[in-house]
Amino acid sequence: MIKDRAAEYWSTRPPSTYNVCGTTFFRWSKPPHPFLKLNTDGSVIRNPRKTSAGGLFRDKWGNWVMGYTRKIGWSSILVVELWSIRDGLKLAIDRNISHLIVESNSSTAIFLLSEDPSEFHPLSTLIFDCRDMLHQISHVKVVHMVWEANMAANAMAKVGHNILENFVIFDYIPYSIKYACIAEILGIEFPKTS
């Protein structure tokens, strides 16, 4: 009964993007059953220049499945974004996830994964590695999502700046991203920033 009412409520919600008085609002949307959603992001601290990547998996109710973060060091934001996708795909394969929606706010990374890049592209090894893993998941969609609807992944990527190890998997929600996750699960809308 409660699940039916919740499903009814969510089916009547406005789409994840809408416009009010000239301001566009965005919110994270839950994946349809039987998919899990992987949200990925990279983070760059400009001074001193440090980079990290991260992501999180959630189910059709928005429940935490797992998260991860990687400390990368000196790098470009595109490399960091691709690493965040690569790490998530590797975890999905290792955990036998067969239905996956991958969301990233890097339109360039999404483009490179959807088009045939040249083998001479400076990031071709990383791109081909991601593309190979995408083919190993039976039902997968790769989607561009704006930053405002990807805040929990952004917070997860920032966790990587403070970890001692190079790569950490979280079976629980780190305290520092708890409120971003709650806001997304509740469907709180955020205005588009410049």
C-alpha positions in Angstrom: 0.0 0.0 0.0 2.7 2.5 1.0 4.9 1.5 -2.0 1.8 2.0 -4.3 1.2 5.5 -2.9 4.9 6.4 -3.2 4.9 5.2 -6.8 1.8 7.2 -7.5 3.4 10.3 -6.0 6.6 9.9 -8.0 4.7 9.3 -11.2 2.9 12.7 -10.8 6.0 14.7 -10.2 7.2 17.1 -12.8 10.1 16.0 -15.0 13.6 16.3 -13.7 14.1 19.5 -15.6 11.6 22.4 -15.8 11.5 26.2 -16.1 9.9 28.7 -13.7 10.0 32.5 -14.4 13.1 32.1 -16.7 15.0 30.0 -14.2 15.7 26.3 -15.1 15.5 23.8 -12.2 17.0 20.4 -12.2 16.7 17.4 -9.9 18.2 13.9 -9.7 15.7 11.2 -10.9 15.5 7.6 -9.7 16.2 4.8 -12.2 13.4 2.6 -13.4 13.3 -1.0 -12.2 15.4 -3.2 -12.7 18.2 -0.6 -13.4 20.7 0.8 -10.9 21.9 4.3 -11.5 25.6 5.2 -11.4 26.3 8.9 -11.0 30.0 9.9 -11.6 32.0 13.1 -11.3 35.5 14.4 -11.0 36.9 17.1 -8.7 39.7 19.6 -9.2 41.2 21.7 -6.5 43.1 24.4 -8.3 45.6 25.5 -5.7 47.5 23.3 -5.1 46.2 21.4 -8.2 44.8 18.1 -6.9 42.2 15.9 -8.6 40.0 13.0 -7.5 37.1 11.0 -9.0 34.1 9.3 -7.5 30.7 8.0 -8.0 27.8 6.2 -6.4 25.3 3.5 -7.2 21.6 3.8 -6.2 18.5 1.6 -6.7 15.0 2.4 -7.9 14.1 3.9 -4.5 17.3 6.0 -4.4 18.8 3.7 -1.7 22.6 3.6 -1.5 24.1 0.5 -3.0 27.8 1.5 -2.9 30.1 4.4 -3.6 33.8 4.9 -4.5 36.4 7.5 -4.8 39.9 7.7 -6.2 42.8 10.1 -5.5 44.4 10.9 -8.9 46.8 13.8 -8.4 47.8 16.2 -11.1 45.6 15.8 -14.1 43.0 17.4 -16.4 39.3 17.4 -15.5 38.5 15.2 -18.6 40.9 12.5 -17.4 39.3 12.7 -13.9 35.8 12.4 -15.4 36.8 9.4 -17.5 38.4 7.7 -14.4 35.2 8.2 -12.4 33.2 6.4 -15.2 35.9 3.7 -15.6 36.0 2.9 -11.9 32.2 2.7 -11.7 32.0 0.4 -14.7 34.7 -1.9 -13.2 32.7 -2.1 -9.9 29.5 -2.8 -11.8 31.2 -5.7 -13.7 32.8 -7.0 -10.5 29.5 -7.0 -8.7 27.6 -8.5 -11.7 25.3 -5.5 -12.2 23.5 -6.2 -15.5 21.1 -3.2 -15.7 22.9 0.2 -15.4 22.3 3.8 -16.2 25.5 5.8 -16.1 25.2 9.6 -15.6 28.0 12.1 -15.9 28.0 15.9 -16.1 30.9 15.7 -18.6 29.4 16.0 -22.0 32.9 15.6 -23.5 33.4 12.3 -21.7 30.0 11.1 -22.8 30.8 12.1 -26.4 34.1 10.2 -26.3 32.4 7.1 -25.1 29.7 7.2 -27.7 31.8 8.0 -30.7 34.7 6.1 -32.2 37.8 8.0 -31.1 41.0 7.8 -32.9 43.6 5.4 -31.5 45.9 8.4 -31.6 43.7 10.3 -29.1 45.9 11.1 -26.1 43.3 9.4 -23.8 42.5 6.5 -26.2 43.6 3.8 -23.7 41.3 5.1 -21.0 38.4 5.7 -23.5 38.8 2.2 -25.1 38.9 0.6 -21.6 35.6 2.3 -20.7 34.0 1.3 -24.0 35.1 -2.3 -23.6 33.6 -2.4 -20.1 30.3 -0.8 -21.4 30.0 -3.8 -23.8 30.4 -6.2 -20.9 27.2 -5.0 -19.2 24.1 -6.4 -20.8 21.8 -3.4 -20.4 23.6 -0.1 -20.1 22.7 3.5 -20.9 25.2 6.4 -20.7 23.5 9.8 -20.2 24.7 13.4 -19.8 23.4 15.0 -16.6 23.9 18.6 -15.5 25.9 19.3 -12.4 22.8 20.5 -10.5 21.3 17.0 -10.8 24.5 15.3 -9.9 25.5 16.9 -6.5 25.9 13.7 -4.6 28.4 12.4 -7.1 30.2 15.7 -7.0 30.4 15.4 -3.2 31.6 11.8 -3.5 34.4 12.9 -5.9 35.5 15.5 -3.4 35.9 12.8 -0.7 38.9 11.6 -2.7 40.9 14.6 -1.8 41.0 13.5 1.8 41.5 9.7 1.6 44.8 8.1 2.6 44.5 5.2 0.0 44.4 5.7 -3.7 41.0 4.0 -4.1 38.2 3.4 -1.6 34.9 1.6 -1.9 32.1 2.7 0.5 29.4 0.3 1.4 27.8 3.0 3.5 27.1 6.7 2.8 30.0 8.9 4.0 28.8 11.5 6.4 30.2 14.3 4.3 27.8 13.5 1.4 24.8 12.4 3.4 22.8 15.6 2.9 23.4 15.7 -0.8 22.1 12.2 -1.1 19.0 13.0 1.0 18.3 16.1 -1.1 18.4 14.0 -4.3 16.3 11.2 -2.9 13.6 13.7 -1.8 13.6 15.3 -5.3 14.7 18.7 -4.2 15.2 20.9 -7.3 18.2 23.1 -7.8 18.4 26.2 -10.1 20.9 26.2 -13.0 24.1 28.0 -12.0 26.2 29.9 -14.5 
